[in-house]
Amino acid sequence: MNAALDWAAALDPLLVLLALLVALNLWATGITALSRAPRREKVLWVAVIFLCPIVGSVLWFVFGPKLWAERR
């Protein structure tokens, strides 16, 4: 168990944040692709997500297509 804790403590926080940001961008892109939004809207959201990674992901989370709301 100590080896796992030592490995986790040695991680660079910036790399962890970068990995989380990439995962969030990929997740947002996947949900956008699966949504029933028009193609133009999907392309615009993907462009916003990847051109402005931090702000784009937050904007997508607040205003983007909601896959879970459409499936009810």
Backbone as a printed PyTorch tensor [residue, N CA C, xyz], in Angstrom:
tensor([[[  0.8230,  -1.1960,   0.0000],
         [  0.0000,   0.0000,   0.0000],
         [  0.8680,   1.2610,   0.0000]],

        [[  2.0160,   1.2020,   0.6450],
         [  2.8930,   2.3670,   0.6810],
         [  3.4110,   2.7320,  -0.7030]],

        [[  3.6340,   1.7410,  -1.5440],
         [  4.1170,   2.0140,  -2.9000],
         [  3.0700,   2.7980,  -3.6850]],

        [[  1.8030,   2.4530,  -3.5200],
         [  0.7350,   3.1760,  -4.2110],
         [  0.6330,   4.6080,  -3.7140]],

        [[  0.7590,   4.8030,  -2.4210],
         [  0.7000,   6.1550,  -1.8630],
         [  1.9020,   6.9830,  -2.2970]],

        [[  3.0650,   6.3680,  -2.3430],
         [  4.2600,   7.0840,  -2.8030],
         [  4.1180,   7.4900,  -4.2600]],

        [[  3.5670,   6.5980,  -5.0780],
         [  3.3700,   6.9070,  -6.4930],
         [  2.3730,   8.0530,  -6.6460]],

        [[  1.2840,   8.0280,  -5.8960],
         [  0.2670,   9.0770,  -5.9920],
         [  0.8190,  10.4130,  -5.5010]],

        [[  1.6350,  10.3880,  -4.4740],
         [  2.2090,  11.6190,  -3.9420],
         [  3.2300,  12.2210,  -4.9060]],

        [[  3.8380,  11.3870,  -5.7390],
         [  4.8670,  11.8610,  -6.6610],
         [  4.2760,  12.4580,  -7.9420]],

        [[  2.9780,  12.2940,  -8.1590],
         [  2.3700,  12.8290,  -9.3730],
         [  2.4070,  14.3560,  -9.3690]],

        [[  2.6630,  14.8970, -10.5230],
         [  2.6590,  16.3440, -10.6750],
         [  1.2070,  16.8220, -10.7500]],

        [[  0.8020,  17.7510,  -9.8760],
         [ -0.5950,  18.2080,  -9.8770],
         [ -1.0340,  18.8040, -11.2130]],

        [[ -0.1310,  19.4380, -11.9260],
         [ -0.4690,  20.0160, -13.2250],
         [ -0.8170,  18.9240, -14.2360]],

        [[ -0.0730,  17.8320, -14.2050],
         [ -0.3810,  16.7210, -15.1060],
         [ -1.7200,  16.0740, -14.7640]],

        [[ -2.0350,  15.9920, -13.4860],
         [ -3.3180,  15.4340, -13.0740],
         [ -4.4530,  16.3210, -13.5670]],

        [[ -4.3070,  17.6330, -13.4150],
         [ -5.3330,  18.5630, -13.8990],
         [ -5.4720,  18.4970, -15.4140]],

        [[ -4.3650,  18.3670, -16.1100],
         [ -4.3880,  18.2440, -17.5670],
         [ -5.1150,  16.9680, -17.9880]],

        [[ -4.8490,  15.8730, -17.3120],
         [ -5.5250,  14.6150, -17.6270],
         [ -7.0260,  14.7230, -17.3570]],

        [[ -7.4020,  15.3840, -16.2760],
         [ -8.8230,  15.5860, -15.9810],
         [ -9.4850,  16.4580, -17.0360]],

        [[ -8.7890,  17.4850, -17.5030],
         [ -9.3240,  18.3610, -18.5330],
         [ -9.5170,  17.6030, -19.8520]],

        [[ -8.5650,  16.7910, -20.2140],
         [ -8.6910,  15.9900, -21.4400],
         [ -9.8610,  15.0240, -21.3110]],

        [[ -9.9990,  14.3860, -20.1510],
         [-11.1140,  13.4590, -19.9380],
         [-12.4460,  14.1940, -20.0130]],

        [[-12.5270,  15.3850, -19.4280],
         [-13.7570,  16.1760, -19.4710],
         [-14.0870,  16.5770, -20.9060]],

        [[-13.0890,  16.9790, -21.6760],
         [-13.3230,  17.3540, -23.0760],
         [-13.8040,  16.1610, -23.8980]],

        [[-13.2010,  15.0080, -23.6930],
         [-13.6280,  13.8220, -24.4310],
         [-15.0430,  13.4020, -24.0330]],

        [[-15.3430,  13.4940, -22.7600],
         [-16.6780,  13.1520, -22.2790],
         [-17.7160,  14.1120, -22.8640]],

        [[-17.4320,  15.4080, -22.8210],
         [-18.3620,  16.4000, -23.3690],
         [-18.5630,  16.1950, -24.8670]],

        [[-17.4970,  15.8690, -25.5790],
         [-17.6030,  15.6170, -27.0110],
         [-18.4510,  14.3750, -27.2820]],

        [[-18.2590,  13.3370, -26.5100],
         [-19.0390,  12.1200, -26.6850],
         [-20.5220,  12.3400, -26.4190]],

        [[-20.8540,  13.0390, -25.3600],
         [-22.2510,  13.3210, -25.0400],
         [-22.8620,  14.2080, -26.1280]],

        [[-22.1000,  15.1640, -26.6240],
         [-22.5950,  16.0250, -27.6980],
         [-22.8590,  15.2080, -28.9600]],

        [[-21.9700,  14.2970, -29.2740],
         [-22.1490,  13.4670, -30.4710],
         [-23.3720,  12.5580, -30.3490]],

        [[-23.6930,  12.1100, -29.1550],
         [-24.8400,  11.2270, -28.9450],
         [-26.1700,  11.9690, -28.8070]],

        [[-26.1040,  13.2810, -28.6620],
         [-27.3370,  14.0470, -28.4640],
         [-28.1400,  14.1230, -29.7630]],

        [[-29.3700,  14.5480, -29.6370],
         [-30.2410,  14.6980, -30.8010],
         [-30.2100,  16.1230, -31.3500]],

        [[-29.2320,  16.8780, -30.9780],
         [-29.1030,  18.2510, -31.4600],
         [-28.8040,  18.2350, -32.9620]],

        [[-29.1560,  19.3110, -33.6520],
         [-28.8220,  19.3890, -35.0770],
         [-27.3080,  19.3350, -35.2930]],

        [[-26.9120,  18.8660, -36.4640],
         [-25.4860,  18.6890, -36.7600],
         [-24.7000,  19.9800, -36.5970]],

        [[-25.2670,  21.1050, -37.0390],
         [-24.5690,  22.3900, -36.9250],
         [-24.2790,  22.7240, -35.4570]],

        [[-25.2650,  22.4750, -34.6030],
         [-25.0800,  22.7490, -33.1750],
         [-24.0050,  21.8350, -32.5810]],

        [[-23.9940,  20.5730, -32.9870],
         [-22.9680,  19.6510, -32.5030],
         [-21.5700,  20.1200, -32.8930]],

        [[-21.4170,  20.5170, -34.1490],
         [-20.1050,  20.9650, -34.6290],
         [-19.6570,  22.2180, -33.8810]],

        [[-20.5800,  23.1330, -33.6590],
         [-20.2260,  24.3530, -32.9250],
         [-19.8140,  24.0370, -31.4860]],

        [[-20.5300,  23.1320, -30.8270],
         [-20.1700,  22.7740, -29.4470],
         [-18.8060,  22.0960, -29.3930]],

        [[-18.5430,  21.2050, -30.3190],
         [-17.2390,  20.5320, -30.3180],
         [-16.1250,  21.5520, -30.5530]],

        [[-16.3570,  22.5080, -31.4490],
         [-15.3550,  23.5560, -31.6900],
         [-15.1230,  24.3890, -30.4380]],

        [[-16.1870,  24.7620, -29.7570],
         [-16.0460,  25.5570, -28.5240],
         [-15.3020,  24.7580, -27.4610]],

        [[-15.6420,  23.4890, -27.3280],
         [-15.0060,  22.6450, -26.3030],
         [-13.5070,  22.5280, -26.5480]],

        [[-13.0890,  22.3570, -27.8050],
         [-11.6720,  22.1400, -28.0650],
         [-10.8760,  23.4290, -28.2730]],

        [[-11.5190,  24.5100, -28.7060],
         [-10.7800,  25.7610, -28.8770],
         [-10.5960,  26.5100, -27.5590]],

        [[-11.5330,  26.3610, -26.6600],
         [-11.4580,  26.9820, -25.3300],
         [-11.6860,  25.8820, -24.2980]],

        [[-10.6940,  25.0570, -24.0140],
         [-10.9200,  23.8420, -23.2390],
         [-11.5770,  24.0520, -21.8740]],

        [[-11.1010,  24.9760, -21.0920],
         [-11.6430,  25.1450, -19.7430],
         [-12.9960,  25.8450, -19.8020]],

        [[-13.0450,  26.9930, -20.4300],
         [-14.2930,  27.7530, -20.5180],
         [-15.3100,  26.9930, -21.3710]],

        [[-14.8660,  26.3790, -22.4570],
         [-15.7680,  25.6410, -23.3260],
         [-16.4310,  24.4810, -22.6170]],

        [[-15.6830,  23.7520, -21.7930],
         [-16.2620,  22.6370, -21.0530],
         [-17.2710,  23.1090, -20.0230]],

        [[-16.9680,  24.2020, -19.3650],
         [-17.9100,  24.7480, -18.3750],
         [-19.1710,  25.2510, -19.0750]],

        [[-19.0050,  25.9650, -20.1810],
         [-20.1720,  26.4400, -20.9350],
         [-20.9990,  25.2730, -21.4550]],

        [[-20.3180,  24.2240, -21.9290],
         [-21.0440,  23.0530, -22.4070],
         [-21.8440,  22.4230, -21.2750]],

        [[-21.2260,  22.3220, -20.0990],
         [-21.9020,  21.6980, -18.9680],
         [-23.1570,  22.4800, -18.5830]],

        [[-23.1090,  23.8030, -18.6740],
         [-24.2470,  24.6370, -18.2830],
         [-25.2890,  24.7360, -19.4000]],

        [[-24.8480,  24.9900, -20.6330],
         [-25.7760,  25.3050, -21.7260],
         [-25.8910,  24.2400, -22.8140]],

        [[-25.0320,  23.2430, -22.8070],
         [-24.9790,  22.2850, -23.9010],
         [-26.1340,  21.3060, -23.9220]],

        [[-26.1470,  20.4580, -24.9510],
         [-27.2160,  19.4700, -25.0810],
         [-27.2150,  18.5070, -23.8950]],

        [[-28.3910,  18.2010, -23.4140],
         [-28.5210,  17.3260, -22.2510],
         [-29.0060,  15.9530, -22.6910]],

        [[-28.1040,  15.0010, -22.7770],
         [-28.4440,  13.6570, -23.2210],
         [-29.3900,  12.9840, -22.2350]],

        [[-29.1380,  13.1500, -20.9380],
         [-29.9510,  12.4620, -19.9340],
         [-31.3750,  13.0140, -19.8960]],

        [[-31.5960,  14.2660, -20.2790],
         [-32.9460,  14.8320, -20.2960],
         [-33.7330,  14.3550, -21.5160]],

        [[-33.0470,  14.0330, -22.6030],
         [-33.7030,  13.6220, -23.8300],
         [-34.1770,  12.1740, -23.7820]],

        [[-33.6000,  11.3640, -22.9570],
         [-33.9060,   9.9340, -22.9460],
         [-35.0830,   9.5850, -22.0460]],

        [[-35.6540,  10.5430, -21.3740],
         [-36.8020,  10.2660, -20.4910],
         [-38.0620,  10.1410, -21.2650]]])
